[in-house]
Amino acid sequence: MNLLLNYELFLAKAITFLFIIFITPFIFNIIKRKRTDQKKFKIILLEEKYKNIKKDILLSKMNKLEKKKWIKEEKKKDKEFEKKNKNNIVTLKKKTLFVLDFKGGIHAHEVIGLREEISAILLAANKDDEVLLRLESSGGVIHGYGLAAAQLERLRQNKIRLIISIDKIAASGGYMMACVADYIISAPFAIIGSIGVVGQLPNFNKLLKKCNIDVELHTAGDYKRTLTMFGQNTELTRKKFCQELNLTHEIFKKFIKKMRPCLDIENISNGEHWFGTIAFKKNLVDEINTSDNILMSKMKEKYTLLNIQYIYKNKKLENFTSFIIENIKIIIIKIFSYKKIL
């Protein structure tokens, strides 16, 4: 018996020792990497990407002799071009199309990258340059999407033409962003609109009373807390909550009308959404097309296509943890939150 107890004690000590030796450095490594995480820009020259794709497809269709001949001719063309332009002092200034991507969640956390990308563009853009934002969002909290729309307004304020392309969805807060554009493009079956505000949460007060559980809720100010999950909601607080929703809706409508004066705002602000083709008839969008076609047409117009991405590099473990936490938060918010959702 004593031998068994001694063995268990030895085993516990050994496990503790191994934990200290192997796990502690791992934890310190995570902390160190977290501190040294870097935020950086990734810039992709899209026309080069498309040229390389075209080249690969053309070569795959050729036999060995054709490939050899084609490569030789291309090299000859490149040499002739370099020789011709070697002594040219004046160079042609090409227009630039800055391509951004925004795939927004319920909290619009992606605005962290968007604001940096827009700041970078404002530092480098010339007068005739344009911005294409490929937008995908079903909306979310008003303060998140309000900030995202305000970031896009910076381009308008600096007289840089903003094109927004909606391939899948720009509803509610997503459309709040889209309406800032000088020109809105939508795919035929993209979901557009949903100009409304919603707020909901369950109330467990009756259930708690049945379980003989009291809830203490004290506020300074009549409307510090309107609706609550555990306290008793009154007609007065419900009325105030509805007033706040209606006020938010009015502000939302005024913003859209300011950005797109051509809209019959009262007709399209009832919370309804439409497919792209119907949204086009209602002046919610300016053209039925896809972002891919826009990029191809700009290439033909000899634009330089720059895809700008602001990337935050962090550890995979942290990414995984953040992913789990974020999804749990989204589920909880959808069930319990009373935040104003656009």
C-alpha positions in Angstrom: 0.0 0.0 0.0 2.8 2.4 1.0 4.6 1.5 -2.2 1.5 2.4 -4.3 1.1 5.7 -2.5 4.8 6.5 -3.0 4.5 5.6 -6.7 1.4 7.9 -7.1 3.3 10.7 -5.4 6.3 10.2 -7.6 4.0 10.2 -10.7 2.3 13.4 -9.6 5.8 15.1 -9.1 7.0 13.8 -12.5 3.9 15.2 -14.3 4.2 18.5 -12.5 7.9 18.7 -13.5 7.1 17.9 -17.2 4.3 20.5 -17.2 6.8 23.2 -15.9 9.5 22.1 -18.4 7.3 21.9 -21.5 4.1 23.9 -21.0 5.6 27.0 -19.4 7.9 27.8 -22.4 5.0 27.2 -24.7 2.9 29.8 -22.8 5.7 32.3 -22.8 6.2 31.7 -26.5 2.5 32.5 -27.1 2.8 35.7 -25.1 6.0 36.7 -26.9 4.4 36.1 -30.3 1.4 38.0 -29.3 3.5 41.0 -28.4 5.5 40.8 -31.6 2.5 40.3 -33.9 2.7 42.8 -36.8 0.1 44.6 -38.8 1.0 45.0 -42.4 -0.3 45.7 -45.9 -0.4 43.2 -48.7 -0.5 44.7 -52.1 -1.3 42.6 -55.2 -0.9 43.8 -58.8 -4.0 42.2 -60.2 -3.3 42.7 -63.9 0.0 40.8 -63.5 -2.0 38.0 -61.8 -4.4 37.9 -64.7 -1.6 38.1 -67.3 0.1 35.1 -65.7 -3.2 33.1 -65.7 -3.7 33.9 -69.4 -0.1 32.9 -70.1 -0.5 29.5 -68.3 -3.7 28.7 -70.1 -2.2 29.6 -73.5 0.9 27.5 -72.8 -1.1 24.5 -71.6 -2.8 24.4 -75.1 0.5 24.3 -77.0 2.8 21.4 -77.8 6.6 21.7 -77.0 7.5 23.3 -80.3 4.7 25.9 -80.1 5.7 26.7 -76.5 9.3 27.2 -77.5 8.3 29.5 -80.4 5.8 31.4 -78.3 8.3 32.1 -75.5 10.9 33.2 -78.0 8.5 35.7 -79.6 7.5 37.0 -76.2 11.1 37.6 -75.2 11.7 39.3 -78.5 8.7 41.6 -77.9 9.9 42.5 -74.4 13.4 43.4 -75.7 12.0 45.6 -78.4 9.7 47.3 -75.9 12.6 48.0 -73.5 14.8 49.2 -76.4 12.1 51.5 -77.7 11.4 53.1 -74.3 15.0 53.1 -72.9 15.6 56.8 -73.7 12.0 57.9 -73.1 12.1 60.6 -70.3 8.3 61.1 -70.3 6.3 58.2 -69.1 2.6 57.8 -69.5 0.7 58.1 -66.2 -1.8 55.3 -65.8 -4.9 55.6 -63.7 -5.0 53.3 -60.7 -8.0 51.3 -59.5 -7.6 50.4 -55.8 -9.5 47.2 -55.1 -10.7 46.6 -51.5 -12.7 43.8 -49.9 -15.1 44.1 -47.0 -16.9 41.0 -45.8 -18.7 42.3 -42.7 -19.9 40.5 -39.6 -22.6 41.6 -37.1 -20.2 43.9 -35.3 -18.4 45.2 -38.4 -15.0 44.4 -36.8 -13.6 44.5 -40.3 -13.6 48.3 -40.2 -10.2 48.0 -38.4 -8.7 47.0 -41.7 -10.9 49.2 -43.9 -9.9 52.4 -42.1 -6.2 51.6 -42.6 -6.7 50.7 -46.2 -8.5 54.0 -46.9 -5.9 56.0 -45.1 -3.2 54.4 -47.2 -5.2 55.2 -50.4 -5.6 58.8 -49.4 -1.9 59.1 -49.0 -1.0 57.7 -52.4 -4.0 58.3 -54.7 -3.9 60.8 -57.6 -6.7 62.9 -58.9 -8.1 60.5 -61.5 -7.7 57.3 -59.4 -10.7 55.3 -58.4 -11.6 52.8 -55.6 -13.6 49.6 -56.1 -14.9 48.0 -52.9 -16.2 44.5 -53.2 -18.8 44.5 -50.4 -20.6 41.6 -48.7 -22.6 42.2 -45.6 -26.1 41.5 -44.2 -25.7 44.3 -41.6 -25.2 44.5 -37.9 -24.9 47.0 -35.0 -25.5 50.6 -36.0 -22.3 52.0 -34.4 -20.1 49.5 -36.3 -21.7 50.0 -39.7 -22.0 53.8 -39.0 -18.3 53.9 -38.6 -17.7 51.8 -41.7 -19.9 54.2 -43.8 -18.1 57.2 -42.3 -14.7 55.7 -43.4 -16.0 55.4 -47.0 -17.2 59.0 -46.8 -13.6 60.0 -46.5 -13.1 59.0 -50.1 -16.0 61.2 -51.3 -14.7 64.1 -49.2 -11.3 63.8 -51.0 -13.0 63.6 -54.4 -11.9 60.0 -55.1 -14.5 58.1 -57.1 -15.8 55.2 -55.1 -17.4 52.2 -56.9 -19.1 49.5 -54.7 -19.8 46.1 -56.2 -22.3 43.7 -54.5 -22.0 40.2 -55.7 -24.0 38.5 -52.9 -25.6 40.8 -50.3 -25.6 44.3 -49.0 -28.5 44.6 -46.7 -29.3 46.9 -43.8 -26.0 48.1 -42.5 -24.4 46.7 -45.6 -26.5 49.0 -47.7 -25.7 51.9 -45.4 -22.1 51.4 -46.6 -23.1 50.9 -50.2 -25.1 54.1 -50.5 -22.0 56.1 -49.9 -20.6 55.1 -53.3 -20.6 57.3 -56.3 -21.7 54.2 -58.3 -23.3 51.0 -57.1 -23.0 47.7 -59.0 -25.1 44.6 -58.1 -25.2 41.1 -59.4 -28.6 40.1 -60.7 -29.6 38.0 -57.7 -27.7 39.9 -55.0 -29.8 40.8 -51.9 -30.2 44.6 -51.6 -32.1 46.8 -49.1 -33.6 45.8 -45.7 -33.5 49.5 -44.6 -34.9 49.0 -41.1 -33.9 48.5 -37.5 -34.6 45.6 -35.1 -34.0 45.0 -31.4 -35.0 41.9 -29.4 -34.3 40.0 -26.2 -36.0 37.4 -24.0 -37.2 38.2 -20.5 -36.8 35.6 -17.7 -38.5 37.6 -15.0 -41.6 35.3 -14.7 -39.4 32.2 -14.7 -37.2 33.6 -11.9 -40.2 34.4 -9.8 -41.5 30.8 -10.2 -38.0 29.7 -8.9 -38.2 32.2 -6.0 -35.3 34.2 -7.4 -35.3 37.9 -6.9 -33.4 40.3 -9.2 -32.1 43.7 -8.0 -31.8 46.3 -10.7 -31.2 50.0 -9.8 -30.6 52.8 -12.2 -29.9 56.6 -11.9 -31.9 58.1 -14.7 -35.3 57.0 -15.8 -34.1 55.5 -19.1 -30.6 54.2 -18.1 -32.0 50.7 -18.8 -35.0 50.4 -21.0 -35.6 46.6 -21.6 -33.9 44.1 -19.3 -33.5 40.3 -19.5 -34.1 39.6 -15.8 -35.9 42.6 -14.4 -39.6 43.5 -14.9 -40.2 45.4 -18.1 -43.0 48.1 -18.0 -45.0 49.7 -20.7 -43.1 52.9 -20.2 -39.7 51.2 -20.8 -41.1 49.4 -23.8 -42.4 52.6 -25.3 -39.0 54.3 -24.8 -37.3 51.3 -26.5 -39.6 51.6 -29.5 -39.0 55.4 -29.6 -35.2 54.7 -29.8 -35.7 52.2 -32.6 -37.8 54.6 -34.6 -35.3 57.4 -34.0 -32.5 55.2 -35.3 -34.6 54.3 -38.3 -35.2 58.0 -39.1 -31.4 58.7 -38.9 -30.7 55.7 -41.1 -33.3 57.0 -43.7 -31.9 60.6 -43.7 -28.4 59.3 -44.2 -29.4 57.2 -47.2 -31.4 60.1 -48.7 -28.4 62.4 -48.3 -26.1 59.9 -50.1 -28.6 59.0 -52.8 -31.1 61.9 -53.4 -32.7 60.0 -56.3 -34.3 57.5 -54.0 -38.0 57.5 -52.9 -36.9 56.9 -49.4 -40.4 56.3 -47.9 -41.1 53.7 -50.5 -38.0 51.6 -49.9 -37.4 52.0 -46.1 -39.9 49.6 -44.8 -37.4 46.9 -44.0 -38.0 45.0 -47.2 -35.2 43.6 -49.4 -35.0 42.9 -53.1 -32.9 41.0 -55.7 -30.5 43.1 -57.7 -32.7 43.4 -60.8 -35.6 44.8 -58.8 -33.3 47.0 -56.7 -32.0 48.5 -60.0 -35.6 49.5 -61.0 -36.0 51.2 -57.6 -32.7 53.1 -58.0 -31.0 51.4 -55.1 -28.2 50.4 -57.5 -26.9 51.9 -60.7 -25.9 48.8 -62.8 -26.4 45.1 -63.0 -23.0 43.5 -63.3 -20.3 41.6 -61.3 -17.1 42.8 -59.8 -15.1 40.4 -62.1 -16.5 42.2 -65.2 -15.6 45.6 -63.7 -12.0 44.5 -63.2 -11.8 43.2 -66.7 -13.2 46.4 -68.2 -10.8 48.5 -66.2 -7.9 46.4 -67.4 -9.0 47.1 -71.0 -9.0 50.8 -70.1 -5.4 50.4 -69.1 -5.9 51.0 -65.4 -3.3 49.7 -62.9 -5.3 47.4 -60.6 -4.0 47.3 -57.0 -5.6 45.0 -54.5 -4.8 46.4 -51.0 -5.3 44.3 -47.9 -4.5 45.3 -44.4 -3.5 42.0 -42.6 -3.1 41.4 -38.9 -0.7 38.5 -38.4 -1.4 36.5 -35.3 -0.8 33.0 -34.0 -3.0 30.2 -35.4 -4.0 29.2 -31.8 -5.2 32.7 -31.1 -7.1 32.7 -34.5 -8.8 29.5 -33.6 -9.7 30.7 -30.1 -11.0 34.0 -31.5 -13.1 32.1 -34.0 -14.7 30.0 -31.3 -15.3 33.0 -29.0 -16.7 35.2 -31.8 -19.2 32.5 -32.9 -20.4 31.9 -29.3 -20.8 35.7 -28.9 -22.8 35.9 -32.2 -25.1 33.2 -31.0 -25.7 34.8 -27.7 -26.2 38.2 -29.3 -28.8 36.8 -31.7 -30.7 35.2 -28.9 -30.4 37.8 -26.1 -29.2 41.1 -27.4 -31.4 44.2 -27.6 -28.8 46.2 -29.4 -30.1 48.1 -32.4 -29.4 46.0 -35.4 -29.4 47.5 -38.9 
